[in-house]
């Protein structure tokens, strides 16, 4: 992300974040991507959610949330479920629109 400094003040570009699409990480059920429907402390309900079993092409969840993945065909994202309530959530990362489009484009991984 490019920065510019004017009169000693550093400015960074504004990132347009999808209002409700997030990546979450929980202690027990791993990583999920979906639409944030509700949050109550460490309990999060997502709609149109996918469990992320494996990803390739992002160094961390932070990078995946901001840019998506560079190797979507190598990722293992589940089929979407209409709703899921995840307990023990320790991280909620809002995703910019471009990253959402990228993550939504990852093929469904099925057995």
N, C-alpha and C positions, 0 to 999 in steps of 0.2 A: 504494500500500500504506500503510495507516494505521499510525502509530507512536504510542506513548504513553511519556511520561517520568514515572518515579516515583523520587523522591528522587535526582534527577540522573542516573538510569540510563535510557537509551532502549531500549525494547523494540519489536520488529517482529513481525508475525504469522508463524507457521511456515508455510512453503509445502510442501504435500505433493507430493513429486516421484515420478513414476513411476520405479520402480527401474531400468528398463532402456531406456526410450524416450529417444532423444537426437536433436538436430540436430547434424550435423557439417559443417565447412567444410574443404575441401582446396585445396591450391594448384592442382591440375590438373583435377580433375573436379567442382568446384563444391560445392553444398550438397545434403545428403541427410538424410532423416528415416527412422528405423527403430529396431529393437530392437538394442541393443548386445550382440553375441555374444562379441566378443573384441577386446582392444586390446593391441598390442605396439608401444610407442613411437608413431611416426607412422603406423602401419598399423592400420586399424580394420575389423573385419568386422561388418556389420549383416545382420540377417534381416528379412524383410517390409519391405523398404526402398523408398523412393520418392526419385527425384531431383527436386529443386526447381529448375525452370528460371526461374520468375518468380513473385513474390508481390506482392500488393497488400493493404494494410490492416495493415501493421506497418512501423515505421520502420527496424528493424534485425533481425538474426538474434536478438539478445538478446530483443527484444520478442516476436518470433514464437515463440521457445522458451518464454517465460513466459505468453503470453496467446493464442497462435494468431494468426489473421488475421481482420480484420473484413469482408473482401470475398472469400470463398472462391471464388465463381464467376468472379472475375477472375484467379485464380491458375493457374499451369501446373505441376502436379505430375504426374510420370509414373505409369504403372501400377506396382504393386508388383512387385518381383522377390524370389524366395525368399531369395537371399543375394547379397551384394556385398562384396568386399574393396576398400577405398579406401586408396590410398597417399598420403603427403604430407599427412596430416590435421594441421591447425594449430589446430583449435578443436573441442571436444566440449562441448555444452551439454545437461544433463539437462532434461527437460520435465515440468512438473506435469501431473497427470491431465487437468485441464480443457483445457489446451493440446493434449494428445495427442488428445483426443476431437475438438477443433476441427480439427486438422491431418489426422486420419484421415478427416474428413468432406469434405475438399476433393475435388471431382470429379476423376476421372482425365482427364488431358489426352492425347489421342491424335490422330493425323493421319488 
